[in-house]
Amino acid sequence: MTTPTVIAPPFTLESATKKLQMAQDAWNSRDAERVSLAYSPDSEWRNRTEFLRGRDEIVAFLRRKWAKELEYRLKKTLWAFHENRIAVTFEYEWHDATGQWHRSYGNELWEFDAAGLMRRRIASINDAEIQEVERRVP
């Protein structure tokens, strides 16, 4: 697995937008190892009620997530950026094993180290059941 293209802080509108697009593309690949390379080896996460530390925990978390959240598709939107931090809003859609579709949405706060790896991710997420015809994330 190769290291992704590095975009390091301080961020500009252009670089923050590229960083967001790279994250969206990686997450939509549903490749936990690929996604983990964007995070520092000691990265700290808060995802809902789970607290993770390090790439191994991130990979294990993502594998569990995508085993449950089938046909996962994500859309991120840049909210703000400053120096080594980026804030995004997001929504993603998925269905469970019974075929029930869901839309999960919320906010993420990202903090990066000097090398451009995310060292902290704080995610607040809400869920809503939807009908398949209500999907809006391509």
MDTraj code that builds the backbone (N, CA, C; nanometers):
import mdtraj as md
import numpy as np

residues = "MET THR THR PRO THR VAL ILE ALA PRO PRO PHE THR LEU GLU SER ALA THR LYS LYS LEU GLN MET ALA GLN ASP ALA TRP ASN SER ARG ASP ALA GLU ARG VAL SER LEU ALA TYR SER PRO ASP SER GLU TRP ARG ASN ARG THR GLU PHE LEU ARG GLY ARG ASP GLU ILE VAL ALA PHE LEU ARG ARG LYS TRP ALA LYS GLU LEU GLU TYR ARG LEU LYS LYS THR LEU TRP ALA PHE HIS GLU ASN ARG ILE ALA VAL THR PHE GLU TYR GLU TRP HIS ASP ALA THR GLY GLN TRP HIS ARG SER TYR GLY ASN GLU LEU TRP GLU PHE ASP ALA ALA GLY LEU MET ARG ARG ARG ILE ALA SER ILE ASN ASP ALA GLU ILE GLN GLU VAL GLU ARG ARG VAL PRO".split()
xyz = np.array([
    [0.0865, -0.1172, 0.0000],
    [0.0000, 0.0000, 0.0000],
    [0.0905, 0.1226, 0.0000],
    [0.0669, 0.2139, -0.0909],
    [0.1489, 0.3338, -0.0986],
    [0.0866, 0.4463, -0.0166],
    [0.1723, 0.5374, 0.0268],
    [0.1257, 0.6529, 0.1020],
    [0.0542, 0.7476, 0.0068],
    [-0.0607, 0.8019, 0.0469],
    [-0.1330, 0.8928, -0.0411],
    [-0.0564, 1.0236, -0.0618],
    [-0.0948, 1.0969, -0.1660],
    [-0.0367, 1.2274, -0.1909],
    [-0.0523, 1.3131, -0.0670],
    [0.0548, 1.3811, -0.0295],
    [0.0532, 1.4606, 0.0930],
    [0.0141, 1.6042, 0.0620],
    [-0.0825, 1.6526, 0.1344],
    [-0.1179, 1.7942, 0.1341],
    [-0.1040, 1.8375, 0.2790],
    [-0.0041, 1.9209, 0.3057],
    [0.0287, 1.9576, 0.4429],
    [-0.0203, 2.0985, 0.4755],
    [-0.0463, 2.1235, 0.6031],
    [-0.0862, 2.2578, 0.6458],
    [0.0325, 2.3536, 0.6385],
    [0.0038, 2.4833, 0.6409],
    [-0.1276, 2.5461, 0.6602],
    [-0.2118, 2.5350, 0.5333],
    [-0.3426, 2.5217, 0.5527],
    [-0.4332, 2.5003, 0.4411],
    [-0.4803, 2.6307, 0.3791],
    [-0.5015, 2.6240, 0.2485],
    [-0.5673, 2.7290, 0.1716],
    [-0.7027, 2.6724, 0.1289],
    [-0.7864, 2.7529, 0.0696],
    [-0.9130, 2.7015, 0.0185],
    [-0.8881, 2.5872, -0.0792],
    [-0.7920, 2.6054, -0.1675],
    [-0.7619, 2.5023, -0.2672],
    [-0.7107, 2.3738, -0.2014],
    [-0.6157, 2.3851, -0.1100],
    [-0.5592, 2.2639, -0.0501],
    [-0.6584, 2.1950, 0.0442],
    [-0.7395, 2.2718, 0.1169],
    [-0.8417, 2.2119, 0.2044],
    [-0.9455, 2.1374, 0.1206],
    [-0.9838, 2.1950, 0.0075],
    [-1.0798, 2.1308, -0.0818],
    [-1.0230, 2.0010, -0.1394],
    [-0.8953, 2.0026, -0.1782],
    [-0.8302, 1.8812, -0.2293],
    [-0.8212, 1.7751, -0.1201],
    [-0.7876, 1.8177, 0.0016],
    [-0.7770, 1.7239, 0.1137],
    [-0.9115, 1.6566, 0.1384],
    [-1.0183, 1.7347, 0.1362],
    [-1.1535, 1.6814, 0.1547],
    [-1.1879, 1.5816, 0.0440],
    [-1.1587, 1.6153, -0.0804],
    [-1.1901, 1.5260, -0.1928],
    [-1.1119, 1.3959, -0.1820],
    [-0.9859, 1.4046, -0.1422],
    [-0.9056, 1.2835, -0.1251],
    [-0.9659, 1.1948, -0.0156],
    [-1.0105, 1.2561, 0.0934],
    [-1.0724, 1.1796, 0.2025],
    [-1.2014, 1.1142, 0.1540],
    [-1.2842, 1.1897, 0.0850],
    [-1.4102, 1.1349, 0.0336],
    [-1.3839, 1.0168, -0.0595],
    [-1.2902, 1.0323, -0.1492],
    [-1.2584, 0.9245, -0.2432],
    [-1.2077, 0.8003, -0.1703],
    [-1.1213, 0.8197, -0.0725],
    [-1.0676, 0.7059, 0.0023],
    [-1.1793, 0.6330, 0.0774],
    [-1.2631, 0.7086, 0.1491],
    [-1.3712, 0.6454, 0.2244],
    [-1.4689, 0.5741, 0.1312],
    [-1.4971, 0.6307, 0.0160],
    [-1.5885, 0.5651, -0.0782],
    [-1.5283, 0.4391, -0.1406],
    [-1.3981, 0.4230, -0.1313],
    [-1.3358, 0.2985, -0.1791],
    [-1.3679, 0.1817, -0.0855],
    [-1.4029, 0.2128, 0.0381],
    [-1.4300, 0.1124, 0.1421],
    [-1.3104, 0.0191, 0.1626],
    [-1.1913, 0.0736, 0.1417],
    [-1.0658, 0.0015, 0.1635],
    [-1.0052, 0.0555, 0.2926],
    [-1.0229, -0.0183, 0.4017],
    [-0.9817, 0.0288, 0.5343],
    [-0.8320, 0.0598, 0.5406],
    [-0.7497, -0.0207, 0.4767],
    [-0.6053, 0.0049, 0.4792],
    [-0.5714, 0.1335, 0.4056],
    [-0.6339, 0.1553, 0.2918],
    [-0.6110, 0.2787, 0.2163],
    [-0.6512, 0.3997, 0.2995],
    [-0.7685, 0.3945, 0.3593],
    [-0.8163, 0.5060, 0.4410],
    [-0.7191, 0.5328, 0.5550],
    [-0.6700, 0.4284, 0.6200],
    [-0.5847, 0.4457, 0.7388],
    [-0.4549, 0.5191, 0.7091],
    [-0.4073, 0.5151, 0.5853],
    [-0.2807, 0.5804, 0.5511],
    [-0.2876, 0.7329, 0.5584],
    [-0.4058, 0.7888, 0.5612],
    [-0.4202, 0.9345, 0.5727],
    [-0.4076, 0.9825, 0.7177],
    [-0.3997, 0.8873, 0.8109],
    [-0.3965, 0.9191, 0.9529],
    [-0.2587, 0.8917, 1.0105],
    [-0.2176, 0.9707, 1.1075],
    [-0.0889, 0.9483, 1.1728],
    [-0.0936, 0.8135, 1.2457],
    [0.0222, 0.7488, 1.2658],
    [0.0238, 0.6191, 1.3335],
    [-0.0406, 0.6221, 1.4724],
    [-0.0399, 0.7373, 1.5381],
    [-0.0993, 0.7496, 1.6715],
    [-0.2271, 0.8347, 1.6704],
    [-0.2915, 0.8415, 1.5551],
    [-0.4121, 0.9235, 1.5393],
    [-0.5172, 0.8889, 1.6449],
    [-0.5880, 0.9923, 1.6902],
    [-0.6956, 0.9747, 1.7877],
    [-0.8285, 1.0089, 1.7221],
    [-0.9280, 0.9237, 1.7434],
    [-1.0621, 0.9435, 1.6881],
    [-1.1654, 0.9412, 1.7991],
    [-1.2673, 1.0227, 1.7808],
    [-1.3942, 1.0017, 1.8494],
    [-1.4954, 0.9876, 1.7386],
    [-1.5586, 0.8733, 1.7320],
    [-1.6599, 0.8450, 1.6314],
    [-1.7844, 0.7973, 1.7049],
    [-1.8848, 0.8846, 1.7129],
    [-2.0038, 0.8574, 1.7933],
    [-1.9598, 0.8361, 1.9371],
    [-1.9761, 0.7136, 1.9893],
    [-1.9370, 0.6854, 2.1276],
    [-1.8089, 0.6032, 2.1361],
    [-1.7431, 0.5817, 2.0230],
    [-1.6194, 0.5037, 2.0223],
    [-1.4984, 0.5956, 2.0205],
    [-1.3962, 0.5556, 2.0939],
    [-1.2699, 0.6277, 2.0977],
    [-1.1621, 0.5330, 2.0478],
    [-1.0916, 0.5745, 1.9427],
    [-0.9907, 0.4907, 1.8785],
    [-0.8557, 0.5597, 1.8849],
    [-0.7509, 0.4785, 1.8832],
    [-0.6165, 0.5342, 1.8773],
    [-0.5302, 0.4447, 1.7877],
    [-0.4734, 0.5042, 1.6857],
    [-0.3797, 0.4347, 1.5990],
    [-0.4445, 0.3681, 1.4790],
    [-0.3604, 0.3426, 1.3808],
    [-0.4082, 0.2881, 1.2534],
    [-0.4700, 0.1495, 1.2670],
    [-0.4152, 0.0649, 1.3531],
    [-0.4719, -0.0697, 1.3673],
    [-0.6162, -0.0635, 1.4147],
    [-0.6448, 0.0234, 1.5128],
    [-0.7823, 0.0376, 1.5615],
    [-0.8721, 0.0998, 1.4555],
    [-0.8175, 0.1919, 1.3770],
    [-0.8941, 0.2545, 1.2685],
    [-0.9329, 0.1490, 1.1649],
    [-0.8380, 0.0665, 1.1238],
    [-0.8657, -0.0384, 1.0246],
    [-0.9720, -0.1345, 1.0776],
    [-0.9581, -0.1789, 1.2013],
    [-1.0559, -0.2719, 1.2593],
    [-1.1940, -0.2082, 1.2651],
    [-1.2007, -0.0819, 1.3054],
    [-1.3275, -0.0096, 1.3115],
    [-1.3923, -0.0016, 1.1735],
    [-1.3151, 0.0379, 1.0725],
    [-1.3708, 0.0537, 0.9377],
    [-1.4180, -0.0791, 0.8798],
    [-1.3464, -0.1854, 0.9074],
    [-1.3914, -0.3169, 0.8599],
    [-1.5253, -0.3546, 0.9227],
    [-1.5408, -0.3315, 1.0521],
    [-1.6696, -0.3582, 1.1188],
    [-1.7789, -0.2701, 1.0599],
    [-1.7465, -0.1442, 1.0405],
    [-1.8431, -0.0462, 0.9891],
    [-1.8963, -0.0903, 0.8532],
    [-1.8062, -0.1210, 0.7614],
    [-1.8489, -0.1518, 0.6256],
    [-1.9040, -0.2930, 0.6104],
    [-1.8851, -0.3775, 0.7086],
    [-1.9521, -0.5080, 0.7085],
    [-2.0997, -0.4896, 0.7429],
    [-2.1316, -0.3857, 0.8170],
    [-2.2696, -0.3559, 0.8583],
    [-2.3367, -0.2567, 0.7627],
    [-2.2629, -0.1529, 0.7216],
    [-2.3177, -0.0448, 0.6390],
    [-2.2912, -0.0775, 0.4921],
    [-2.3826, -0.1516, 0.4323],
    [-2.3655, -0.2041, 0.2967],
    [-2.3929, -0.0966, 0.1918],
    [-2.3191, -0.1033, 0.0810],
    [-2.3288, -0.0075, -0.0305],
    [-2.3095, 0.1365, 0.0166],
    [-2.2224, 0.1543, 0.1122],
    [-2.1879, 0.2846, 0.1712],
    [-2.1429, 0.3831, 0.0641],
    [-2.2024, 0.5023, 0.0634],
    [-2.1608, 0.6125, -0.0254],
    [-2.1625, 0.7417, 0.0546],
    [-2.0553, 0.8189, 0.0432],
    [-2.0308, 0.9369, 0.1257],
    [-2.0146, 1.0623, 0.0418],
    [-2.0661, 1.1730, 0.0936],
    [-2.0450, 1.3059, 0.0351],
    [-2.0032, 1.4005, 0.1460],
    [-1.8872, 1.4649, 0.1312],
    [-1.8364, 1.5614, 0.2289],
    [-1.8435, 1.7014, 0.1700],
    [-1.8636, 1.8003, 0.2572],
    [-1.8654, 1.9411, 0.2170],
    [-1.7756, 2.0199, 0.3112],
    [-1.6898, 2.1025, 0.2550],
    [-1.6017, 2.1858, 0.3364],
    [-1.6836, 2.2890, 0.4118],
    [-1.6626, 2.2978, 0.5417],
    [-1.7320, 2.3960, 0.6253],
    [-1.6386, 2.5121, 0.6571],
    [-1.5153, 2.4796, 0.7026],
    [-1.4189, 2.5835, 0.7394],
    [-1.2796, 2.5218, 0.7465],
    [-1.1782, 2.6076, 0.7453],
    [-1.0405, 2.5619, 0.7628],
    [-0.9596, 2.6759, 0.8237],
    [-0.8552, 2.6387, 0.8951],
    [-0.7644, 2.7372, 0.9545],
    [-0.6355, 2.6657, 0.9927],
    [-0.5254, 2.7162, 0.9423],
    [-0.3935, 2.6615, 0.9711],
    [-0.3901, 2.5102, 0.9506],
    [-0.3913, 2.4294, 1.0585],
    [-0.3806, 2.2833, 1.0440],
    [-0.5120, 2.2116, 1.0744],
    [-0.6237, 2.2837, 1.0646],
    [-0.7541, 2.2240, 1.0952],
    [-0.8527, 2.2447, 0.9815],
    [-0.9395, 2.1439, 0.9653],
    [-1.0468, 2.1498, 0.8658],
    [-1.1740, 2.0996, 0.9327],
    [-1.2850, 2.1669, 0.9065],
    [-1.4169, 2.1223, 0.9527],
    [-1.5000, 2.0890, 0.8299],
    [-1.5707, 1.9758, 0.8363],
    [-1.6548, 1.9338, 0.7242],
    [-1.7925, 1.8933, 0.7751],
    [-1.8906, 1.9045, 0.6870],
    [-2.0195, 1.8402, 0.7081],
    [-2.0222, 1.7218, 0.6119],
    [-2.1052, 1.6255, 0.6419],
    [-2.1093, 1.5075, 0.5559],
    [-2.2454, 1.4427, 0.5663],
    [-2.2727, 1.3614, 0.4666],
    [-2.3842, 1.2681, 0.4722],
    [-2.3403, 1.1440, 0.3963],
    [-2.3834, 1.0308, 0.4472],
    [-2.3591, 0.9067, 0.3750],
    [-2.4819, 0.8191, 0.3857],
    [-2.4959, 0.7349, 0.2853],
    [-2.6118, 0.6461, 0.2784],
    [-2.5640, 0.5030, 0.2680],
    [-2.6439, 0.4136, 0.3244],
    [-2.6099, 0.2723, 0.3291],
    [-2.7356, 0.1936, 0.3621],
    [-2.7305, 0.0649, 0.3396],
    [-2.8424, -0.0195, 0.3826],
    [-2.7888, -0.1310, 0.4709],
    [-2.8768, -0.1802, 0.5556],
    [-2.8391, -0.2901, 0.6444],
    [-2.8701, -0.4230, 0.5764],
    [-2.8481, -0.5317, 0.6482],
    [-2.8662, -0.6662, 0.5917],
    [-3.0111, -0.6952, 0.5552],
    [-3.1065, -0.6211, 0.6147],
    [-3.2479, -0.6421, 0.5812],
    [-3.2901, -0.5628, 0.4584],
    [-3.2032, -0.4742, 0.4090],
    [-3.2370, -0.3908, 0.2941],
    [-3.2867, -0.2515, 0.3319],
    [-3.2974, -0.2214, 0.4614],
    [-3.3404, -0.0883, 0.5064],
    [-3.2294, 0.0127, 0.4803],
    [-3.2641, 0.1202, 0.4092],
    [-3.1687, 0.2267, 0.3801],
    [-3.1633, 0.3258, 0.4961],
    [-3.0458, 0.3859, 0.5116],
    [-3.0214, 0.4846, 0.6167],
    [-2.9419, 0.6006, 0.5575],
    [-2.9644, 0.7183, 0.6126],
    [-2.8786, 0.8337, 0.5846],
    [-2.8165, 0.8730, 0.7180],
    [-2.6850, 0.8772, 0.7205],
    [-2.6112, 0.9223, 0.8376],
    [-2.5490, 1.0561, 0.8001],
    [-2.5548, 1.1508, 0.8913],
    [-2.5060, 1.2846, 0.8596],
    [-2.4517, 1.3507, 0.9845],
    [-2.3669, 1.4503, 0.9645],
    [-2.3106, 1.5190, 1.0801],
    [-2.1928, 1.6062, 1.0439],
    [-2.1053, 1.6220, 1.1430],
    [-1.9892, 1.7108, 1.1321],
    [-1.8640, 1.6366, 1.1753],
    [-1.7523, 1.6740, 1.1133],
    [-1.6223, 1.6224, 1.1540],
    [-1.5270, 1.7393, 1.1725],
    [-1.4444, 1.7279, 1.2733],
    [-1.3358, 1.8221, 1.2966],
    [-1.2063, 1.7447, 1.2787],
    [-1.1195, 1.7981, 1.1934],
    [-0.9933, 1.7313, 1.1619],
    [-0.8770, 1.8186, 1.2044],
    [-0.7743, 1.7561, 1.2622],
    [-0.6502, 1.8262, 1.2962],
    [-0.5340, 1.7460, 1.2380],
    [-0.4415, 1.8153, 1.1717],
    [-0.3324, 1.7507, 1.0997],
    [-0.1978, 1.7828, 1.1618],
    [-0.1040, 1.6878, 1.1466],
    [0.0333, 1.7142, 1.1895],
    [0.1061, 1.7890, 1.0773],
    [0.2298, 1.8246, 1.1018],
    [0.3063, 1.9038, 1.0046],
    [0.3270, 1.8305, 0.8729],
    [0.3235, 1.6965, 0.8747],
    [0.3417, 1.6173, 0.7531],
    [0.2131, 1.6023, 0.6731],
    [0.1002, 1.6528, 0.7263],
    [-0.0270, 1.6441, 0.6544],
    [-0.1085, 1.5208, 0.6873],
    [-0.0678, 1.4430, 0.7874],
    [-0.1457, 1.3273, 0.8317],
    [-0.2431, 1.3720, 0.9403],
    [-0.3629, 1.3160, 0.9375],
    [-0.4636, 1.3548, 1.0358],
    [-0.4274, 1.2917, 1.1705],
    [-0.4089, 1.3766, 1.2711],
    [-0.3744, 1.3244, 1.4031],
    [-0.4940, 1.3195, 1.4970],
    [-0.6007, 1.3905, 1.4595],
    [-0.7214, 1.3858, 1.5420],
    [-0.8439, 1.4024, 1.4533],
    [-0.9457, 1.3196, 1.4799],
    [-1.0732, 1.3241, 1.4078],
    [-1.1847, 1.3128, 1.5107],
    [-1.2720, 1.4120, 1.5113],
    [-1.3867, 1.4119, 1.6013],
    [-1.5108, 1.4141, 1.5138],
    [-1.5933, 1.3084, 1.5250],
    [-1.7123, 1.2962, 1.4401],
    [-1.8378, 1.2902, 1.5256],
    [-1.9335, 1.3753, 1.4925],
    [-2.0668, 1.3715, 1.5529],
    [-2.1629, 1.3310, 1.4430],
    [-2.2394, 1.2237, 1.4678],
    [-2.3168, 1.1607, 1.3602],
    [-2.4581, 1.1297, 1.4079],
    [-2.5546, 1.1577, 1.3219],
    [-2.6948, 1.1221, 1.3437],
    [-2.7400, 1.0316, 1.2306],
    [-2.8431, 0.9503, 1.2567],
    [-2.8936, 0.8555, 1.1576],
    [-3.0428, 0.8749, 1.1353],
    [-3.0858, 0.8502, 1.0134],
    [-3.2282, 0.8522, 0.9804],
    [-3.2562, 0.7383, 0.8828],
    [-3.3649, 0.6674, 0.9057],
    [-3.4068, 0.5677, 0.8076],
    [-3.4671, 0.6400, 0.6887],
    [-3.4368, 0.5918, 0.5690],
    [-3.4912, 0.6494, 0.4460],
    [-3.5382, 0.5361, 0.3555],
    [-3.6165, 0.5723, 0.2575],
    [-3.6547, 0.4784, 0.1527],
    [-3.5491, 0.4863, 0.0422],
    [-3.5313, 0.3799, -0.0296],
    [-3.4308, 0.3800, -0.1361],
    [-3.4533, 0.4939, -0.2350],
    [-3.5779, 0.5278, -0.2661],
    [-3.6083, 0.6355, -0.3603],
    [-3.5684, 0.7730, -0.3061],
    [-3.5412, 0.7845, -0.1763],
    [-3.5009, 0.9112, -0.1159],
    [-3.3514, 0.9330, -0.1195],
    [-3.2765, 0.8371, -0.1692],
    [-3.1315, 0.8498, -0.1719],
    [-3.0894, 0.9715, -0.2527],
    [-2.9839, 1.0401, -0.2046],
    [-2.9334, 1.1572, -0.2757],
    [-2.7816, 1.1604, -0.2875],
    [-2.7143, 1.0586, -0.2350],
    [-2.5688, 1.0501, -0.2501],
    [-2.5405, 0.9508, -0.3625],
    [-2.4846, 0.9997, -0.4735],
    [-2.4622, 0.9104, -0.5899],
    [-2.3589, 0.8029, -0.5623],
])
top = md.Topology()
chain = top.add_chain()
for i, resn in enumerate(residues, 1):
    res = top.add_residue(resn, chain, resSeq=i)
    for name in ("N", "CA", "C"):
        top.add_atom(name, md.element.get_by_symbol(name[0]), res)
traj = md.Trajectory(xyz[None], top)
